[in-house]
Amino acid sequence: MSTGLLAVASEVSLWPLAVLLISVAFVVVLISVVRAHAFLALILAAILAGLMAEQLPGAKARVPRPDSPVVSPDGRPLRNHWVQAVELTSIEFGRTAGSIAIVVGLATIISMCLMESGAADKVVRRFLAFFGEKNAGVALLLSTYVLSVPIFFDTMFMLMVPLARALRLRTGKDYLLYVMAVCCGGVITHSMTVPHPGPLAMVENLKIDVGISILAGIAVGLFPLAVGWFVCKWINSRMELPMRETPGTTLAELRSIVDKPESELPSFLWSITPVILPIALISLSSFMVIGKGNDAFVKFFGGRTSFDAVFTVIEFIGNKSIALLIGTLLSMFVLARQKGYSVARICELIGPPLETSGTIILITSAGGAFGLMLRNAGVGEAIQAAARGHALSMIWLSYLVAVIIRVAQGSATVAMLTTSAMMYPIISGVSGLPYDPIYIFLAIGFGGFACSWMNDSGFWVVSKLGGLTEIETLKTWTVLLTVNSVVGVIATWLLSLLFPFPMGRPGP
């Protein structure tokens, strides 16, 4: 062991790194070998991390965390380390659930209404009309990129694959290109933009502005989107994929999608508004926050008094929960207007998607508890200590940690949750971070979807619903996501060098 490493070990215990490795391996074994449910595996791993920790926040915590006390029901600090591990897991689970549950539920309702009303189909058709049938792959790529901002990837893929299959019937070729275009467009925004649970948790953990995160995620995501399109074409040129029978979609249903008249669909404006308006409101609120310290910006609104009045309203409607609620009500209105459904009927349709979102919230919150328990176990400080004295970029460190956790346990959301919870104490402890923390957000997001393989639910969704074998999915889906991930982090790193403070923050 080198003298430098010994010196580091004497300052900060590196045992938390062992906690990290053991607990991640524990999750991998439970999910991949035992086939345990992800919620159960992550909760057990969170408790295990707490049990193995040298100290937890409390009376004799190694690193005092007054914002995260562990107390008994009567308010007294808990002294029993085992009980601390269980109670702190519960606290961190609730903390994560409290930050994402409303948003995930509302996004689920928007998703259902867009599909049921035909609004999503309308958006796709307008893109097809604009680009032409010869460029159907580009149309699918861009329409999926837009629509998947509020819609979970699995749901987005289920929506778009019938259209890809219908296009194959219409054009007679390029089925793999269409499927990969859907994958490329959908996976980037799923990992890079609120209201998806992974980015939402990263925003909370890293203390990043929501609006800025959305704008940055969409803008920087265009780099891997562009490169990914050429990867899709390259994969399609090297493989001939027949259109096989898949569950739930018959040739008659495919033909009905192709032949469905425009009169049965809502207008493009009504179709796109439930997606665009929440994004616009959240972004507007962020711009107001940024501009409130600028005298010229305040003067534009007629002075401080007028600005404060406007700011109060915009800050309220730009809150992520309120913005998504407005989008939800609009999507319900579009559905009611198009199909003539009553509120009672729409609420009947909402039930099953909300049940699905409940599972998502449970798994996501368990992943958050796991990540936060690793933080409470001192993993962040241990990584910081191990990296001390080495010229490691926080961007690349964040990315590599996210990739490792992603490959180990499969879930992009869990990788983002865990890595962001671990990295925040590291970057907050760095004096004079040479770039805006939004780049850490981007690096973790891109790392979160790299190297998808058989322990990732998305792998199986693409394989089973797309009609690909496991080997074909590894050669296509896995390759595409890995290339997109690498391109994304390289773009993030280069932008951090060229524009280290994009929001006008002063340099170090």
N, C-alpha and C positions, 0 to 999 in steps of 0.2 A: 504494500500500500504506500502510495506516495506521501511525502511530507505534507503537501498541500491538502490532500484529502483527509489526512489525520487531523490537521489543524481545523478543517471544517467540521469534522465529526466531534471534535472537542467543544466546539462552540454550540452547535445545534445537532441534536440526535438525528441520525438518518434512519432510525427505525420506522418513521412514518412512510418511507419509501417501500419498506417491506410490507407495511399495512396495505399500501396501494396495490402492490403486486399480488398479494394473497387474496385480497377482497375482489379484485378484478378477475383473477383466476377462478374464484368461487362462483362469480356470476356466470362466467363462460361455461363452467362445468354444469351448473344448474340448468342453464337455458339450452345448451347444445347437447349435453349428454343425458341428463336426467329428464329433459324436456319440461322443466317446471315453467309455470306462467311467469312472464317477465315481472309482474307486480310483486309476486311472492319472492322471486329471486333477488330483486333489488332491495326490498325491505329487509330481508335476511342479511344481505351483504352490508347494508347500512348499519344494522345492529352489530354485525361482526366487526366492522371497522371501528365502531365505538368501543367494543369490548377489548380490542387489541391496542387501542390508543393508550399511550403512556399517561396522559391526563386529558380530561375533558373540561370545557368551560364550567366553572364552579368555584368553590371556596379555595381550592389549591391548584387552580388551573396553571399550566405552564405559561400560557399566553392569555392574560385576562381578557375576557370578552363580555363586558358588562351589558352589551346589547343582546346577548344570547344566554341568559341564566337558565339553569335547570333547577326547578323548585318543586316541592311537593304540593299537593292540593291546598294545604294550609299556609303556603307561602314560605316554608323553610327550605334552605338549600339542601339538596340531596347529597349525602356523603357516600352512599353505596355506588361504586363505580359501575356495576352491572345495571343497576336501576337507572343511573345516569345515561348509559348507552341507549337504553330503550326509550326513556322519556325524551332525550334530545333528538332521537330519530323521529319521534312523533311530532315534536315541535317543528323540526325542519321540513317534515312532510307537509304539515299544515301551512307553513310559510310559503312553500312553493305552490301548493294548491290555491292559496288565497290570491296569489299573483296571476294565475293563469286560468282558473276555472271559468270565470265569466266570459272571458275573451274566447276561449276554446268552444264553449257552448254556443255563443252567438255566431262564431264562424261556421259552426256545423249547420245552424239553421239557414244561414245565407247560402251555403253550399246546396242544401236540399232544395231551397226555393228556386235557385238558378237552374237546376237540372229539371225540376218538375214543371216549371213554367215554360221551358224551352229557351230561356234567355241565354244560357251557355251555348246552345246550338246556334242561336242567332249570331252571337259574337264570332263563332267559328266560320259561319257562312259568309259573314261580311269580310273576314280576312281572306277567305277563298276567292270571293268576288274581286277583291282588291289585287291580290297577287296572281290570280289566274290558276287554272287547274294544273298547268305545267309546273307551277311552283307550290303545289299542295303541301309539300313537306315543309317549306318555309312558313306557310300559313299555319300549319299545325304547331310548328315550333313557337312562333310568336304569340298565337292565340293561347296556347297552353301557358306560356310565360306570364301573360297578363291574368288569365283566369285563375291560375294557381296561387296568386297572392293571398286570397282568402280561403282557398279550398285545399284540404289536405291531399297529399300526393296520391294516396291509395284511391280516394274518391275521384280525383282528377283523372287518374289513369282509367278507372272504370268508365268514366264519362267519355273519354277521348278514344279509347280502343275501338268501340263500335264504329266511330267515324273513320278511323284508320282502316278498318276492315272494309267499310263501305267504299272508301276511296280506292282500295285495291280492286274491288269489284268494278268500279267505274274506269280505272286506268289500266287494269290488267297487269300491273307491275309495282315494284318498289314497296312491298308491304313492310319489309324490315326497316326501310328508311322512315316510313310513317310512324312506326312504333318507337323507333329510337328518337325521332324528333319530339314525340310526346314526352318520352323519358327525360330528354335533355332540357326541355323547357320547364317541366314540372318540378324536377328535383332541386334546381337552383333556388327558386323562390321559396320552396318548402324549407330549405335550410338557411335562407338569408333574410327573410322578411317576417316581421310581426304581421298577422296574429298567430303564426305557427308556433307551437309550444316551445321548440328549441330556441329560436331567435328571441321569443318572448322571455324565456328564462335567462338568456344571456344578457338581455337589456337590463333585467332586474339585478342580476349578479354583478355585472360590470358597471352599473350606474350610468348607462348610456342613454342619451335622449332617444325616445321612441321614434319621433319623426325623422331625425337624422339617420337612425339605423335603417329605416325603410328606404329612404332616398339612396343611401350608400349601398345597401344590399342590392337594390334594383340596378343602380348605375354600374357598380363594379361587376355585378353578375353578367352584364352584357359581354364582357371579355370572354369568359368561359362559354357563354352561349354562342358567340360567333365561332370560336374554335371548335366547340362541340358539334356545330352543324357540319363542318368539314369532316369531323370524325364520323358522324352519322353516315355521310356519303361514302367515306372510305370503307366503313364496315359493310354497307349495303353492296358496294362493288365487289367485295371479296366473298360474300356469302349469299346464297339463294335460299330464302326462307319461304316454304310453302305456307299458305294460309290454312291452318288446321282447325278442326272443330274445337271450340272452347265452351266452358260452362256458361249457360245463360244467354247465348246469342245465336239465333238461327239465321239462315240465309234470308228467310222472309222478313225478319226484324231488320236485318241490314238493308234490305231493299226498301223498307218503309222509311228508314232514315234518309236514304238517298232521294226518295220521291216525296217526302213530306213538303206540302206547300208552304210558302212564306207566310201566307195569311194565318196560319196556325201558330205563328211565333210572335212574340212581342217585338216592338220596335227596337232598333239598335240602341237608341238613347236610353230607353227604360232598361234594356238588358245590361248595359255597361255601368249605369249609375250606381247600383248597389256595391259594385267593386271599387269604382274610382272615388266616390264621395268620401267614404271613411278614410282612405289614404290621403285625400286632399285636406280633410279637416285636421287629421293628426299632424300632417306636414305644416299646415298653416299655424297651428298652435306652437310648433317648434320654432318656426321663423319669428313668431311674436316674442317668444322667450329670448331668442338670440338678439332681436332688435331692440328690446326694451331699454338697453343701456346706451343706445345710439341716439343722440339728441336730434339728428336730422330725421331719423325714422320716427321718433316720437312726435316731432313737429308736423310730420305729414298727416297725422291723425288729429291735428288741431291743438296740440299741447298735452301735457302730462295728464290732466284730468280726463280729457276725452279718450286718451290712449288707455288709461287704466280701466275706464268703463268698457271699452271694446275688448281689451285684453281679458277681462273677467269672463265675458261671454265666450270668446274664442277658446280660452283655456278650458272652459267647461265642455263645450261641444267637441273640442279637440282631444279630450281625454280618451284614451284607447277604448275604454269600456263604453262611453257614451257614443263615440264615433261608430263603433261596431253595432251598437244598439240602433242607431239611426239607419245604418246599412241594412240591418235585420228587418226593421219595420218597412223599409222601402222594398226589399226583396219579397216580403210577405204581401205587400200591396200589389206588386207586379204579378205575383202568382194568383191572387184573388181577382185581379182585373182580367187576366188572360184566360183563366179557367172558370171563373165565376164561383170560386170556392168561398165558403163562409169562414169566419175566424175559427169556428169549432172544427171544421174539416181540415184547415191548415194545421191546427194544433194536433190533430190526430196524426197527420203526416210527420210532424216534428218529433213525436215520441220516439220512434226507432232510432233516428240519427242521434238524438240526445243520449240514448242508452249507449250507443257506440262512443260518443264523446266522453261519457262517464268512465269508460274503460281507459280511454286515452289520458284523461285527467289523472286517474289512479296510477297508471304506469309512469306518466311524466312526473308526477309528484313524488313517487317512489324513487325515480332516478334523481330528482332534485335532492331528496333526503340523503341518498347515497353520496352524491357529490359534496353536499354540505358537511356530511359526517367525515368525509375524507379531509375536508378543510379543517374541521374541528379537531381532527386527529393530528394536524400539523403538517399535512402533506405539502401544502404550499410553501411553508417556511423551509421544509427539507429540500424541496426542489430549488428554491432560491439559494439556499446554502450550498448545495451541490454545484450550482451554476456560478457561484461567486468566484471571481478571478478568471472566468472564461468569457470570451467575447461572444456570448450567445445573444442573438436577437430575440426579443420577447415575441416578435411576430412568428418566427420560425419555431421557437419553443412551444408556443401556444398551438401552432398547427400540428407539430409532431405529437404532442400529448393527445390532442383530439383524434388524430389518426390511429394512434395506438389503442385508445379506448374504443374507438369505433370498430376496429378490426377485431378486438377482443370480445366485445359483447353484441355487436350487430346494429344497435339502435343509434341513428344519427342524433336523435333528440337527447338520449342519455349521454352521448359523447359531448354534446354542446353544454348540457347542464353540468356535467361533472367537471369538464375542463374550465368553464367560466368560473365556477365556484372555487376551483383550485387556484386559478390565475389571478383573481382580483387582489388577494392579499400580497401577491408577488409584485404586480404592477403598481399597486398603491404604495408599496414600500420602496419602489425605485425612485431615486431622486432625479428629477428632470428627465422623464420619459421623452425621448427625442421626437415623438410623433403623437398624434391624437389617439386616444384609446379606442376610437372607432375601428382602427386597423387591427386591434386585437380581436374585436368582435368579428370582423371579416375573416381573419385567419382561422379562428375557431370554427366558424360556419363552414368554410371551405374544407377544413379538415374533417368535419363531422360527416360528410357523405362520401369520403374516399373509400375505395376498396370494398364495395358491397359484395358480400358473398352469402353463403347459405345460412348464416345466422341472422340475416336481415330480413324482416317481413316484406320489405319492398322487393327483394329478390324474387320471392315466391309469388307476389302479386303480378309482377311482370312476366314471370315464367308461365304461370297457370292461365292467366287471363289473356296473355299475348300469344299463347300457343307455342312457346319455345321450350326446348328441352333444357335440362340443367346445364349441360355443356355449352349449348348455344347461348344461354343467358350469361354464363361466365365470359364467353368470348365477345359479347356485345355490351350488355348492361354494365358489367363490372369494368370493362375497359373504358367505356364512355365516361362513367362517373369518376374514375381515377384520373383520367386526362383532364376533365373539367376541374377537379379538385386542385391539381397541380397548377394548371393555368390560372385559376383563381387566386391562389396564394402568391404566385409570382407577380401577378398584376397588383395585388395588395402591397407586396413588398416594394415594388417599383414606385407605386403611388405614394407610399410613405416616405420615400426618398425625395420625390419631386414636390409633393404637397404635404409636408408633415403636419401642418395645422390648417386643414381645409375650412374650419369654422371661424377662422380669424383669431384664434387664440395666440397669444404671444409665444415666442420661442423660449427655450430654456435660458 
